[in-house]
Amino acid sequence: MFLSPLEYVEGKSPHKMTLRQTDKRFNQRECEIIFFTLQRLSKKEVARKLNLSYRTIENKLQSIYEKAGVQNGQQFTDYFCTSGMNQYLPPELLPSGRHVISV
C-alpha cells in the first residue's frame, strides 16, 4: 500500500501501486510526466528529473491536458485519480536492478 505524506495530511486512504498502465492513450514519457505531476512536483522539478527542458515539459503537459480533456491542475488530478492513473508507477522510473513484489 502507498500513501504519500501529503495524502496522509489530506485524509486520503492508502492505495496499491501498479506497473500496468490503465490508459493507453499516453506514451511512456507522458506517463512519467503524469506520475511526477501527480506527486506535485513543479514543471522545473519534473524537467530536472527527466533531463528535459522546462519548455518541453510545458509542451508535453499541454498535450496531456488536451488528450485528457482537462483545463487546469485540479481537473488534471481529478481525471487521473478517477482513471486510476494515480496508482500507476512507470517501470522506467524504478532504479535498475530493483524488483517490485506484487502480493
Biopython code that builds the backbone (N, CA, C, O; Angstrom):
import numpy as np
from Bio.PDB.StructureBuilder import StructureBuilder

atoms = [
    (1, "MET", "N", (0.846, -1.177, 0.000)),
    (1, "MET", "CA", (0.000, 0.000, 0.000)),
    (1, "MET", "C", (0.890, 1.239, 0.000)),
    (1, "MET", "O", (1.994, 1.231, 0.545)),
    (2, "PHE", "N", (0.395, 2.288, -0.613)),
    (2, "PHE", "CA", (1.166, 3.512, -0.759)),
    (2, "PHE", "C", (0.348, 4.700, -0.286)),
    (2, "PHE", "O", (-0.844, 4.803, -0.574)),
    (3, "LEU", "N", (0.993, 5.582, 0.433)),
    (3, "LEU", "CA", (0.359, 6.820, 0.868)),
    (3, "LEU", "C", (1.462, 7.841, 1.073)),
    (3, "LEU", "O", (2.337, 7.657, 1.918)),
    (4, "SER", "N", (1.421, 8.907, 0.308)),
    (4, "SER", "CA", (2.428, 9.950, 0.478)),
    (4, "SER", "C", (2.092, 10.764, 1.722)),
    (4, "SER", "O", (0.944, 10.760, 2.165)),
    (5, "PRO", "N", (3.066, 11.456, 2.290)),
    (5, "PRO", "CA", (2.773, 12.299, 3.459)),
    (5, "PRO", "C", (1.676, 13.325, 3.187)),
    (5, "PRO", "O", (0.848, 13.595, 4.057)),
    (6, "LEU", "N", (1.668, 13.895, 1.990)),
    (6, "LEU", "CA", (0.644, 14.875, 1.646)),
    (6, "LEU", "C", (-0.734, 14.224, 1.604)),
    (6, "LEU", "O", (-1.707, 14.807, 2.080)),
    (7, "GLU", "N", (-0.824, 13.028, 1.040)),
    (7, "GLU", "CA", (-2.108, 12.321, 1.007)),
    (7, "GLU", "C", (-2.579, 12.011, 2.432)),
    (7, "GLU", "O", (-3.770, 12.088, 2.731)),
    (8, "TYR", "N", (-1.641, 11.662, 3.299)),
    (8, "TYR", "CA", (-1.991, 11.390, 4.694)),
    (8, "TYR", "C", (-2.583, 12.634, 5.345)),
    (8, "TYR", "O", (-3.620, 12.559, 6.003)),
    (9, "VAL", "N", (-1.930, 13.773, 5.165)),
    (9, "VAL", "CA", (-2.406, 15.032, 5.733)),
    (9, "VAL", "C", (-3.782, 15.392, 5.188)),
    (9, "VAL", "O", (-4.613, 15.954, 5.902)),
    (10, "GLU", "N", (-4.019, 15.064, 3.914)),
    (10, "GLU", "CA", (-5.306, 15.366, 3.283)),
    (10, "GLU", "C", (-6.384, 14.337, 3.626)),
    (10, "GLU", "O", (-7.517, 14.453, 3.159)),
    (11, "GLY", "N", (-6.044, 13.331, 4.434)),
    (11, "GLY", "CA", (-7.024, 12.351, 4.882)),
    (11, "GLY", "C", (-7.382, 11.299, 3.853)),
    (11, "GLY", "O", (-8.440, 10.677, 3.945)),
    (12, "LYS", "N", (-6.520, 11.093, 2.878)),
    (12, "LYS", "CA", (-6.803, 10.094, 1.851)),
    (12, "LYS", "C", (-6.412, 8.703, 2.335)),
    (12, "LYS", "O", (-5.641, 8.560, 3.284)),
    (13, "SER", "N", (-6.947, 7.689, 1.681)),
    (13, "SER", "CA", (-6.663, 6.307, 2.036)),
    (13, "SER", "C", (-5.489, 5.773, 1.213)),
    (13, "SER", "O", (-5.281, 6.200, 0.078)),
    (14, "PRO", "N", (-4.726, 4.847, 1.783)),
    (14, "PRO", "CA", (-3.633, 4.229, 1.018)),
    (14, "PRO", "C", (-4.180, 3.471, -0.186)),
    (14, "PRO", "O", (-5.316, 2.999, -0.173)),
    (15, "HIS", "N", (-3.365, 3.363, -1.213)),
    (15, "HIS", "CA", (-3.766, 2.626, -2.407)),
    (15, "HIS", "C", (-2.592, 1.787, -2.902)),
    (15, "HIS", "O", (-1.437, 2.060, -2.576)),
    (16, "LYS", "N", (-2.899, 0.781, -3.679)),
    (16, "LYS", "CA", (-1.874, -0.071, -4.271)),
    (16, "LYS", "C", (-1.289, 0.625, -5.482)),
    (16, "LYS", "O", (-1.995, 1.295, -6.235)),
    (17, "MET", "N", (0.010, 0.457, -5.658)),
    (17, "MET", "CA", (0.654, 0.950, -6.870)),
    (17, "MET", "C", (0.665, -0.190, -7.879)),
    (17, "MET", "O", (0.717, -1.364, -7.510)),
    (18, "THR", "N", (0.615, 0.167, -9.140)),
    (18, "THR", "CA", (0.629, -0.838, -10.206)),
    (18, "THR", "C", (1.645, -0.443, -11.268)),
    (18, "THR", "O", (1.926, 0.737, -11.475)),
    (19, "LEU", "N", (2.185, -1.445, -11.931)),
    (19, "LEU", "CA", (3.093, -1.210, -13.045)),
    (19, "LEU", "C", (2.369, -1.357, -14.378)),
    (19, "LEU", "O", (2.981, -1.288, -15.444)),
    (20, "ARG", "N", (1.053, -1.561, -14.299)),
    (20, "ARG", "CA", (0.230, -1.699, -15.514)),
    (20, "ARG", "C", (-0.481, -0.383, -15.809)),
    (20, "ARG", "O", (-1.219, 0.149, -14.981)),
    (21, "GLN", "N", (-0.240, 0.113, -16.992)),
    (21, "GLN", "CA", (-0.837, 1.381, -17.414)),
    (21, "GLN", "C", (-2.325, 1.191, -17.706)),
    (21, "GLN", "O", (-2.703, 0.292, -18.458)),
    (22, "THR", "N", (-3.160, 2.030, -17.114)),
    (22, "THR", "CA", (-4.606, 1.888, -17.286)),
    (22, "THR", "C", (-5.148, 2.662, -18.484)),
    (22, "THR", "O", (-6.235, 2.349, -18.970)),
    (23, "ASP", "N", (-4.428, 3.650, -18.965)),
    (23, "ASP", "CA", (-4.895, 4.465, -20.086)),
    (23, "ASP", "C", (-3.822, 4.461, -21.165)),
    (23, "ASP", "O", (-2.795, 5.125, -21.028)),
    (24, "LYS", "N", (-4.059, 3.722, -22.224)),
    (24, "LYS", "CA", (-3.063, 3.519, -23.285)),
    (24, "LYS", "C", (-2.908, 4.709, -24.228)),
    (24, "LYS", "O", (-2.087, 4.670, -25.144)),
    (25, "ARG", "N", (-3.693, 5.767, -24.010)),
    (25, "ARG", "CA", (-3.569, 6.946, -24.890)),
    (25, "ARG", "C", (-2.276, 7.707, -24.645)),
    (25, "ARG", "O", (-1.858, 8.516, -25.474)),
    (26, "PHE", "N", (-1.646, 7.451, -23.514)),
    (26, "PHE", "CA", (-0.461, 8.209, -23.145)),
    (26, "PHE", "C", (0.798, 7.371, -23.348)),
    (26, "PHE", "O", (0.854, 6.206, -22.955)),
    (27, "ASN", "N", (1.810, 7.985, -23.972)),
    (27, "ASN", "CA", (3.056, 7.259, -24.215)),
    (27, "ASN", "C", (3.911, 7.230, -22.942)),
    (27, "ASN", "O", (3.550, 7.811, -21.918)),
    (28, "GLN", "N", (5.043, 6.543, -23.034)),
    (28, "GLN", "CA", (5.911, 6.351, -21.874)),
    (28, "GLN", "C", (6.320, 7.684, -21.237)),
    (28, "GLN", "O", (6.211, 7.847, -20.022)),
    (29, "ARG", "N", (6.782, 8.620, -22.035)),
    (29, "ARG", "CA", (7.249, 9.910, -21.500)),
    (29, "ARG", "C", (6.094, 10.669, -20.850)),
    (29, "ARG", "O", (6.261, 11.266, -19.787)),
    (30, "GLU", "N", (4.928, 10.647, -21.487)),
    (30, "GLU", "CA", (3.764, 11.319, -20.913)),
    (30, "GLU", "C", (3.389, 10.696, -19.568)),
    (30, "GLU", "O", (3.016, 11.408, -18.635)),
    (31, "CYS", "N", (3.487, 9.377, -19.467)),
    (31, "CYS", "CA", (3.175, 8.704, -18.199)),
    (31, "CYS", "C", (4.148, 9.121, -17.099)),
    (31, "CYS", "O", (3.756, 9.286, -15.944)),
    (32, "GLU", "N", (5.399, 9.287, -17.459)),
    (32, "GLU", "CA", (6.388, 9.747, -16.478)),
    (32, "GLU", "C", (6.045, 11.160, -16.003)),
    (32, "GLU", "O", (6.120, 11.454, -14.810)),
    (33, "ILE", "N", (5.674, 12.019, -16.929)),
    (33, "ILE", "CA", (5.305, 13.399, -16.580)),
    (33, "ILE", "C", (4.037, 13.410, -15.731)),
    (33, "ILE", "O", (3.946, 14.164, -14.761)),
    (34, "ILE", "N", (3.065, 12.583, -16.088)),
    (34, "ILE", "CA", (1.835, 12.479, -15.303)),
    (34, "ILE", "C", (2.177, 12.031, -13.884)),
    (34, "ILE", "O", (1.681, 12.604, -12.914)),
    (35, "PHE", "N", (3.026, 11.007, -13.761)),
    (35, "PHE", "CA", (3.407, 10.498, -12.446)),
    (35, "PHE", "C", (4.004, 11.610, -11.575)),
    (35, "PHE", "O", (3.565, 11.824, -10.445)),
    (36, "PHE", "N", (4.997, 12.306, -12.106)),
    (36, "PHE", "CA", (5.653, 13.345, -11.310)),
    (36, "PHE", "C", (4.726, 14.523, -11.016)),
    (36, "PHE", "O", (4.799, 15.122, -9.943)),
    (37, "THR", "N", (3.869, 14.849, -11.952)),
    (37, "THR", "CA", (2.920, 15.940, -11.742)),
    (37, "THR", "C", (1.922, 15.564, -10.651)),
    (37, "THR", "O", (1.565, 16.404, -9.824)),
    (38, "LEU", "N", (1.471, 14.316, -10.639)),
    (38, "LEU", "CA", (0.558, 13.868, -9.585)),
    (38, "LEU", "C", (1.246, 13.833, -8.213)),
    (38, "LEU", "O", (0.582, 13.873, -7.177)),
    (39, "GLN", "N", (2.592, 13.758, -8.220)),
    (39, "GLN", "CA", (3.343, 13.820, -6.966)),
    (39, "GLN", "C", (3.587, 15.275, -6.548)),
    (39, "GLN", "O", (4.284, 15.553, -5.572)),
    (40, "ARG", "N", (2.998, 16.180, -7.307)),
    (40, "ARG", "CA", (3.034, 17.622, -7.062)),
    (40, "ARG", "C", (4.418, 18.247, -7.226)),
    (40, "ARG", "O", (4.766, 19.207, -6.538)),
    (41, "LEU", "N", (5.192, 17.688, -8.142)),
    (41, "LEU", "CA", (6.446, 18.324, -8.493)),
    (41, "LEU", "C", (6.140, 19.463, -9.463)),
    (41, "LEU", "O", (5.209, 19.377, -10.264)),
    (42, "SER", "N", (6.923, 20.516, -9.382)),
    (42, "SER", "CA", (6.744, 21.631, -10.311)),
    (42, "SER", "C", (7.260, 21.223, -11.690)),
    (42, "SER", "O", (7.949, 20.212, -11.829)),
    (43, "LYS", "N", (6.923, 22.009, -12.694)),
    (43, "LYS", "CA", (7.394, 21.728, -14.056)),
    (43, "LYS", "C", (8.921, 21.721, -14.099)),
    (43, "LYS", "O", (9.523, 20.898, -14.789)),
    (44, "LYS", "N", (9.542, 22.635, -13.366)),
    (44, "LYS", "CA", (11.008, 22.692, -13.335)),
    (44, "LYS", "C", (11.584, 21.442, -12.681)),
    (44, "LYS", "O", (12.599, 20.916, -13.137)),
    (45, "GLU", "N", (10.946, 20.964, -11.617)),
    (45, "GLU", "CA", (11.416, 19.746, -10.951)),
    (45, "GLU", "C", (11.248, 18.528, -11.858)),
    (45, "GLU", "O", (12.123, 17.663, -11.911)),
    (46, "VAL", "N", (10.130, 18.463, -12.564)),
    (46, "VAL", "CA", (9.896, 17.363, -13.499)),
    (46, "VAL", "C", (10.961, 17.392, -14.593)),
    (46, "VAL", "O", (11.511, 16.353, -14.958)),
    (47, "ALA", "N", (11.246, 18.570, -15.106)),
    (47, "ALA", "CA", (12.262, 18.720, -16.148)),
    (47, "ALA", "C", (13.614, 18.210, -15.661)),
    (47, "ALA", "O", (14.316, 17.512, -16.393)),
    (48, "ARG", "N", (13.978, 18.554, -14.442)),
    (48, "ARG", "CA", (15.257, 18.086, -13.877)),
    (48, "ARG", "C", (15.271, 16.564, -13.723)),
    (48, "ARG", "O", (16.261, 15.914, -14.059)),
    (49, "LYS", "N", (14.180, 16.000, -13.218)),
    (49, "LYS", "CA", (14.109, 14.545, -13.010)),
    (49, "LYS", "C", (14.258, 13.783, -14.326)),
    (49, "LYS", "O", (14.885, 12.724, -14.366)),
    (50, "LEU", "N", (13.683, 14.320, -15.397)),
    (50, "LEU", "CA", (13.661, 13.627, -16.680)),
    (50, "LEU", "C", (14.729, 14.121, -17.653)),
    (50, "LEU", "O", (14.770, 13.688, -18.804)),
    (51, "ASN", "N", (15.595, 15.027, -17.191)),
    (51, "ASN", "CA", (16.651, 15.597, -18.029)),
    (51, "ASN", "C", (16.097, 16.201, -19.312)),
    (51, "ASN", "O", (16.627, 15.988, -20.402)),
    (52, "LEU", "N", (15.016, 16.960, -19.154)),
    (52, "LEU", "CA", (14.393, 17.666, -20.263)),
    (52, "LEU", "C", (14.334, 19.152, -19.932)),
    (52, "LEU", "O", (14.560, 19.548, -18.789)),
    (53, "SER", "N", (14.036, 19.958, -20.918)),
    (53, "SER", "CA", (13.902, 21.388, -20.661)),
    (53, "SER", "C", (12.524, 21.684, -20.061)),
    (53, "SER", "O", (11.567, 20.931, -20.236)),
    (54, "TYR", "N", (12.467, 22.794, -19.359)),
    (54, "TYR", "CA", (11.205, 23.262, -18.787)),
    (54, "TYR", "C", (10.162, 23.426, -19.887)),
    (54, "TYR", "O", (9.003, 23.051, -19.716)),
    (55, "ARG", "N", (10.582, 23.984, -21.006)),
    (55, "ARG", "CA", (9.669, 24.223, -22.132)),
    (55, "ARG", "C", (9.114, 22.904, -22.700)),
    (55, "ARG", "O", (7.944, 22.830, -23.076)),
    (56, "THR", "N", (9.951, 21.885, -22.756)),
    (56, "THR", "CA", (9.489, 20.575, -23.228)),
    (56, "THR", "C", (8.407, 20.043, -22.303)),
    (56, "THR", "O", (7.403, 19.506, -22.772)),
    (57, "ILE", "N", (8.593, 20.182, -21.004)),
    (57, "ILE", "CA", (7.593, 19.725, -20.040)),
    (57, "ILE", "C", (6.296, 20.510, -20.233)),
    (57, "ILE", "O", (5.214, 19.922, -20.216)),
    (58, "GLU", "N", (6.388, 21.810, -20.413)),
    (58, "GLU", "CA", (5.187, 22.618, -20.668)),
    (58, "GLU", "C", (4.441, 22.110, -21.905)),
    (58, "GLU", "O", (3.222, 21.944, -21.876)),
    (59, "ASN", "N", (5.175, 21.865, -22.984)),
    (59, "ASN", "CA", (4.547, 21.383, -24.224)),
    (59, "ASN", "C", (3.917, 20.007, -24.042)),
    (59, "ASN", "O", (2.800, 19.767, -24.499)),
    (60, "LYS", "N", (4.626, 19.113, -23.380)),
    (60, "LYS", "CA", (4.087, 17.761, -23.153)),
    (60, "LYS", "C", (2.850, 17.826, -22.258)),
    (60, "LYS", "O", (1.873, 17.119, -22.507)),
    (61, "LEU", "N", (2.877, 18.665, -21.219)),
    (61, "LEU", "CA", (1.710, 18.804, -20.344)),
    (61, "LEU", "C", (0.511, 19.349, -21.114)),
    (61, "LEU", "O", (-0.620, 18.923, -20.880)),
    (62, "GLN", "N", (0.743, 20.273, -22.018)),
    (62, "GLN", "CA", (-0.346, 20.800, -22.839)),
    (62, "GLN", "C", (-0.988, 19.685, -23.655)),
    (62, "GLN", "O", (-2.212, 19.608, -23.761)),
    (63, "SER", "N", (-0.156, 18.823, -24.229)),
    (63, "SER", "CA", (-0.651, 17.684, -24.993)),
    (63, "SER", "C", (-1.428, 16.717, -24.094)),
    (63, "SER", "O", (-2.471, 16.199, -24.493)),
    (64, "ILE", "N", (-0.927, 16.478, -22.901)),
    (64, "ILE", "CA", (-1.605, 15.592, -21.940)),
    (64, "ILE", "C", (-2.956, 16.178, -21.558)),
    (64, "ILE", "O", (-3.955, 15.461, -21.518)),
    (65, "TYR", "N", (-2.994, 17.486, -21.276)),
    (65, "TYR", "CA", (-4.250, 18.151, -20.935)),
    (65, "TYR", "C", (-5.273, 17.972, -22.057)),
    (65, "TYR", "O", (-6.442, 17.686, -21.799)),
    (66, "GLU", "N", (-4.823, 18.143, -23.305)),
    (66, "GLU", "CA", (-5.730, 18.001, -24.456)),
    (66, "GLU", "C", (-6.255, 16.571, -24.570)),
    (66, "GLU", "O", (-7.453, 16.367, -24.765)),
    (67, "LYS", "N", (-5.369, 15.583, -24.449)),
    (67, "LYS", "CA", (-5.794, 14.187, -24.540)),
    (67, "LYS", "C", (-6.781, 13.833, -23.429)),
    (67, "LYS", "O", (-7.735, 13.088, -23.655)),
    (68, "ALA", "N", (-6.550, 14.367, -22.229)),
    (68, "ALA", "CA", (-7.412, 14.063, -21.087)),
    (68, "ALA", "C", (-8.672, 14.925, -21.078)),
    (68, "ALA", "O", (-9.623, 14.628, -20.355)),
    (69, "GLY", "N", (-8.683, 15.990, -21.875)),
    (69, "GLY", "CA", (-9.841, 16.884, -21.914)),
    (69, "GLY", "C", (-9.988, 17.709, -20.644)),
    (69, "GLY", "O", (-11.102, 17.960, -20.184)),
    (70, "VAL", "N", (-8.862, 18.128, -20.081)),
    (70, "VAL", "CA", (-8.900, 18.928, -18.854)),
    (70, "VAL", "C", (-8.342, 20.321, -19.128)),
    (70, "VAL", "O", (-7.616, 20.541, -20.097)),
    (71, "GLN", "N", (-8.702, 21.257, -18.245)),
    (71, "GLN", "CA", (-8.325, 22.653, -18.440)),
    (71, "GLN", "C", (-7.345, 23.185, -17.396)),
    (71, "GLN", "O", (-6.641, 24.162, -17.651)),
    (72, "ASN", "N", (-7.293, 22.547, -16.213)),
    (72, "ASN", "CA", (-6.453, 23.085, -15.135)),
    (72, "ASN", "C", (-5.913, 21.954, -14.265)),
    (72, "ASN", "O", (-6.233, 20.782, -14.468)),
    (73, "GLY", "N", (-5.090, 22.333, -13.296)),
    (73, "GLY", "CA", (-4.442, 21.357, -12.437)),
    (73, "GLY", "C", (-5.397, 20.504, -11.623)),
    (73, "GLY", "O", (-5.161, 19.307, -11.460)),
    (74, "GLN", "N", (-6.465, 21.089, -11.112)),
    (74, "GLN", "CA", (-7.425, 20.316, -10.324)),
    (74, "GLN", "C", (-8.149, 19.291, -11.187)),
    (74, "GLN", "O", (-8.348, 18.151, -10.767)),
    (75, "GLN", "N", (-8.546, 19.695, -12.398)),
    (75, "GLN", "CA", (-9.182, 18.758, -13.317)),
    (75, "GLN", "C", (-8.210, 17.644, -13.707)),
    (75, "GLN", "O", (-8.604, 16.486, -13.843)),
    (76, "PHE", "N", (-6.943, 18.002, -13.885)),
    (76, "PHE", "CA", (-5.892, 17.029, -14.192)),
    (76, "PHE", "C", (-5.838, 15.973, -13.098)),
    (76, "PHE", "O", (-5.892, 14.776, -13.381)),
    (77, "THR", "N", (-5.731, 16.413, -11.853)),
    (77, "THR", "CA", (-5.659, 15.497, -10.716)),
    (77, "THR", "C", (-6.917, 14.645, -10.618)),
    (77, "THR", "O", (-6.833, 13.430, -10.438)),
    (78, "ASP", "N", (-8.072, 15.271, -10.735)),
    (78, "ASP", "CA", (-9.341, 14.541, -10.654)),
    (78, "ASP", "C", (-9.428, 13.481, -11.753)),
    (78, "ASP", "O", (-9.823, 12.345, -11.493)),
    (79, "TYR", "N", (-9.062, 13.853, -12.971)),
    (79, "TYR", "CA", (-9.141, 12.925, -14.100)),
    (79, "TYR", "C", (-8.259, 11.697, -13.854)),
    (79, "TYR", "O", (-8.713, 10.563, -14.004)),
    (80, "PHE", "N", (-7.006, 11.927, -13.477)),
    (80, "PHE", "CA", (-6.085, 10.810, -13.334)),
    (80, "PHE", "C", (-6.348, 9.984, -12.075)),
    (80, "PHE", "O", (-6.009, 8.801, -12.037)),
    (81, "CYS", "N", (-6.936, 10.579, -11.059)),
    (81, "CYS", "CA", (-7.349, 9.797, -9.888)),
    (81, "CYS", "C", (-8.549, 8.933, -10.231)),
    (81, "CYS", "O", (-8.613, 7.773, -9.823)),
    (82, "THR", "N", (-9.493, 9.479, -10.970)),
    (82, "THR", "CA", (-10.683, 8.728, -11.379)),
    (82, "THR", "C", (-10.319, 7.590, -12.322)),
    (82, "THR", "O", (-10.901, 6.509, -12.243)),
    (83, "SER", "N", (-9.362, 7.824, -13.211)),
    (83, "SER", "CA", (-8.977, 6.801, -14.193)),
    (83, "SER", "C", (-8.064, 5.730, -13.594)),
    (83, "SER", "O", (-7.829, 4.699, -14.225)),
    (84, "GLY", "N", (-7.553, 5.958, -12.402)),
    (84, "GLY", "CA", (-6.643, 5.003, -11.776)),
    (84, "GLY", "C", (-5.181, 5.231, -12.112)),
    (84, "GLY", "O", (-4.311, 4.508, -11.625)),
    (85, "MET", "N", (-4.900, 6.234, -12.945)),
    (85, "MET", "CA", (-3.513, 6.514, -13.322)),
    (85, "MET", "C", (-2.693, 7.045, -12.141)),
    (85, "MET", "O", (-1.463, 7.050, -12.201)),
    (86, "ASN", "N", (-3.353, 7.487, -11.079)),
    (86, "ASN", "CA", (-2.613, 7.941, -9.904)),
    (86, "ASN", "C", (-1.958, 6.767, -9.177)),
    (86, "ASN", "O", (-1.111, 6.966, -8.305)),
    (87, "GLN", "N", (-2.347, 5.557, -9.533)),
    (87, "GLN", "CA", (-1.767, 4.360, -8.930)),
    (87, "GLN", "C", (-0.694, 3.729, -9.816)),
    (87, "GLN", "O", (-0.085, 2.724, -9.449)),
    (88, "TYR", "N", (-0.470, 4.325, -10.977)),
    (88, "TYR", "CA", (0.490, 3.774, -11.938)),
    (88, "TYR", "C", (1.886, 4.316, -11.680)),
    (88, "TYR", "O", (2.105, 5.526, -11.623)),
    (89, "LEU", "N", (2.832, 3.384, -11.525)),
    (89, "LEU", "CA", (4.239, 3.726, -11.380)),
    (89, "LEU", "C", (4.947, 3.276, -12.651)),
    (89, "LEU", "O", (5.113, 2.076, -12.870)),
    (90, "PRO", "N", (5.367, 4.218, -13.494)),
    (90, "PRO", "CA", (6.049, 3.814, -14.726)),
    (90, "PRO", "C", (7.300, 2.997, -14.397)),
    (90, "PRO", "O", (8.179, 3.478, -13.682)),
    (91, "PRO", "N", (7.391, 1.771, -14.911)),
    (91, "PRO", "CA", (8.532, 0.901, -14.588)),
    (91, "PRO", "C", (9.882, 1.530, -14.931)),
    (91, "PRO", "O", (10.893, 1.215, -14.303)),
    (92, "GLU", "N", (9.899, 2.413, -15.920)),
    (92, "GLU", "CA", (11.149, 3.060, -16.330)),
    (92, "GLU", "C", (11.724, 3.936, -15.220)),
    (92, "GLU", "O", (12.912, 4.256, -15.241)),
    (93, "LEU", "N", (10.904, 4.323, -14.259)),
    (93, "LEU", "CA", (11.366, 5.182, -13.176)),
    (93, "LEU", "C", (12.003, 4.401, -12.026)),
    (93, "LEU", "O", (12.650, 4.980, -11.154)),
    (94, "LEU", "N", (11.812, 3.079, -12.035)),
    (94, "LEU", "CA", (12.421, 2.258, -10.987)),
    (94, "LEU", "C", (13.927, 2.169, -11.219)),
    (94, "LEU", "O", (14.372, 2.011, -12.356)),
    (95, "PRO", "N", (14.711, 2.271, -10.149)),
    (95, "PRO", "CA", (16.167, 2.126, -10.314)),
    (95, "PRO", "C", (16.493, 0.750, -10.899)),
    (95, "PRO", "O", (15.824, -0.235, -10.584)),
    (96, "SER", "N", (17.511, 0.684, -11.743)),
    (96, "SER", "CA", (17.857, -0.596, -12.350)),
    (96, "SER", "C", (18.264, -1.585, -11.262)),
    (96, "SER", "O", (18.900, -1.227, -10.271)),
    (97, "GLY", "N", (17.880, -2.823, -11.479)),
    (97, "GLY", "CA", (18.195, -3.862, -10.511)),
    (97, "GLY", "C", (17.179, -3.984, -9.393)),
    (97, "GLY", "O", (17.285, -4.888, -8.564)),
    (98, "ARG", "N", (16.188, -3.087, -9.350)),
    (98, "ARG", "CA", (15.150, -3.153, -8.320)),
    (98, "ARG", "C", (14.007, -4.003, -8.817)),
    (98, "ARG", "O", (13.679, -3.994, -10.003)),
    (99, "HIS", "N", (13.412, -4.726, -7.916)),
    (99, "HIS", "CA", (12.278, -5.572, -8.258)),
    (99, "HIS", "C", (11.081, -5.186, -7.408)),
    (99, "HIS", "O", (11.220, -4.810, -6.244)),
    (100, "VAL", "N", (9.925, -5.282, -7.997)),
    (100, "VAL", "CA", (8.683, -4.995, -7.290)),
    (100, "VAL", "C", (8.002, -6.320, -7.012)),
    (100, "VAL", "O", (7.845, -7.148, -7.909)),
    (101, "ILE", "N", (7.606, -6.515, -5.790)),
    (101, "ILE", "CA", (6.913, -7.746, -5.408)),
    (101, "ILE", "C", (5.435, -7.437, -5.320)),
    (101, "ILE", "O", (5.028, -6.530, -4.593)),
    (102, "SER", "N", (4.645, -8.169, -6.040)),
    (102, "SER", "CA", (3.204, -7.985, -6.025)),
    (102, "SER", "C", (2.574, -9.083, -5.166)),
    (102, "SER", "O", (2.853, -10.268, -5.344)),
    (103, "VAL", "N", (1.726, -8.665, -4.241)),
    (103, "VAL", "CA", (1.029, -9.634, -3.390)),
    (103, "VAL", "C", (-0.450, -9.520, -3.552)),
    (103, "VAL", "O", (-1.200, -10.258, -2.912)),
]
sb = StructureBuilder()
sb.init_structure("model")
sb.init_model(0)
sb.init_chain("A")
sb.init_seg("    ")
for serial, (resi, resn, name, xyz) in enumerate(atoms, 1):
    if name == "N":
        sb.init_residue(resn, " ", resi, " ")
    sb.init_atom(name, np.array(xyz, "f"), 0.0, 1.0, " ", f" {name:<3s}", serial, name[0])
structure = sb.get_structure()
